[in-house]
Amino acid sequence: MTRRTIGIAMNGVTGRMGYRQHLLRSILAIRADGGIDLGGGEVLWPEPILVGRDEHRVRAIAERHGLERWTTSLDDALADPLTEVYFDAQVTPAREKALRAAIAAGKHVYTEKPTAESLDGALELARLARDAGVRTGAVQDKLFLPGLLKLKRLVDSGFFGRILSVRGEFGYWVFEGDWQSAQRPSWNYRAEDGGGMILDMFPHWRYVLDEIIAPVRSVYAHSTTHIPVRHDEQGAEYRATADDAAYGIFELDGGIVAQINSSWAVRVDRDELVEFQVDGTEGSAVAGLRECRFQHRAATPKPVWNPDLPATEDFRTQWQPVPDNGEFDNGFRAQWELFLRHVVTGSPYRWDLLEGAKGVQLAELGLRSAREGRRLDVPALEL
Ligand SMILES: NC(=O)c1ccc[n+]([C@@H]2O[C@H](COP(=O)([O-])OP(=O)(O)OC[C@H]3O[C@@H](n4cnc5c(N)ncnc54)[C@H](O)[C@@H]3O)[C@@H](O)[C@H]2O)c1
């Protein structure tokens, strides 16, 4: 086996996503498994170069995992000849500037979503990357979740007949931070720091709907801040200036109506933290992060509305699980492997910065729709 090393400057690895999903569960997990087999006796070996603002914290992570390369200077990381890929999992407002620097340095870039805070910024990044001839990727992890892969399998099989509607329910209670600490960083609840439900989740809903169901053609969003005062990591009270819930209606190609509730102020009475119900003429399915269950037309019960009687049927037992029929990797890792292969072999890869910009577009239109109280078309994007 010959080893082909690829240096990846990883920025934001002290954060929740950067550390757990991208460093631990993706890059270090790939290394623990011996790298990525490229075929022909060649193996791709990712070599992370940790980048962060706080020397103490970055060094601690490097030492914990036996990594030799780390720096507090993005410029140094980009100037390192080993660096071929720049990865960004920083807070959202810090992203665009760093991606621009990486592209200008001729690096391939892979980034968390949203790729930028504005559509103009996201499109400009995609243009710069195209002109620089570098390869790009935007994280679209939900596409690689077992539950959604099974849902996609059902769609591809024609199981649904004509798809009529999608109902998505996402969310859980995020503690206010006073009597119990919040389980998400406080910047998520401050608009001035890049927070807010629409900016966070509409980029996900864009690619989930576009890729699994049908392209999104319009959006109507109602957003609100249910919890106006929270407490930060230091226990200090702050005003939550960002939306913590968004109620969205999306029209898709073919007249499909998707309605997705996203809320950090809701208590969970579901099997999973996100669930999508898809109803079609031939059958329906409910998909979560891991599981997906379906009900065929022929197995559909015929309930009769009668409020005088208790429910006569146990509706939730009338669904069947979609079998795994295979093993599912961590979704972040699966996408990393595809991207790194794409960088070194040119293999097909379609979740690039233009696809990432579509997510930013839906978020921007969602925010405008909520502000103006009206439905907005989602025009096609071009570079
Ligand atoms: N794909 C997903 O499912 C998913 C889930 C959560 C978050 N995210 C995205 O990942 C990114 C990080 O989110 P997180 O929850 O890990 O946040 P986090 O607060 O845990 O981590 C943020 C990282 O950015 C760094 N940082 C903080 N302030 C900074 C500043 N002013 N300038 C530069 N760097 C700064 C921190 O040191 C840390 O490394 C966000 O853009 C978010 O939208 C994606």
The ligand as a Gaussian input file, in Angstrom:
#p B3LYP/6-31G(d) Opt

LIG

0 1
 N      -24.179000      20.236000      10.308000
 C      -24.800000      20.335000      11.455000
 O      -25.655000      19.534000      11.789000
 C      -24.462000      21.445000      12.399000
 C      -24.916000      21.395000      13.720000
 C      -24.564000      22.424000      14.585000
 C      -23.820000      23.499000      14.133000
 N      -23.412000      23.539000      12.839000
 C      -22.616000      24.677000      12.334000
 O      -21.294000      24.537000      12.819000
 C      -20.746000      25.796000      13.158000
 C      -20.230000      25.744000      14.597000
 O      -21.295000      25.446000      15.480000
 P      -21.035000      24.806000      16.923000
 O      -22.363000      24.422000      17.445000
 O      -19.953000      23.796000      16.824000
 O      -20.523000      26.094000      17.726000
 P      -19.466000      26.181000      18.919000
 O      -19.740000      27.470000      19.589000
 O      -19.470000      24.939000      19.737000
 O      -18.052000      26.236000      18.181000
 C      -17.651000      27.343000      17.441000
 C      -16.160000      27.322000      17.105000
 O      -15.827000      28.598000      16.560000
 C      -14.848000      29.224000      17.371000
 N      -15.217000      30.624000      17.559000
 C      -16.064000      31.142000      18.462000
 N      -16.158000      32.476000      18.321000
 C      -15.348000      32.786000      17.317000
 C      -15.005000      34.011000      16.709000
 N      -15.540000      35.170000      17.100000
 N      -14.153000      33.963000      15.695000
 C      -13.619000      32.810000      15.289000
 N      -13.916000      31.604000      15.831000
 C      -14.770000      31.612000      16.843000
 C      -14.877000      28.529000      18.713000
 O      -13.634000      28.649000      19.348000
 C      -15.250000      27.121000      18.310000
 O      -14.091000      26.422000      17.893000
 C      -21.858000      26.828000      12.932000
 O      -21.646000      27.489000      11.705000
 C      -23.127000      25.999000      12.851000
 O      -24.078000      26.546000      11.956000
 C      -23.720000      22.539000      11.977000

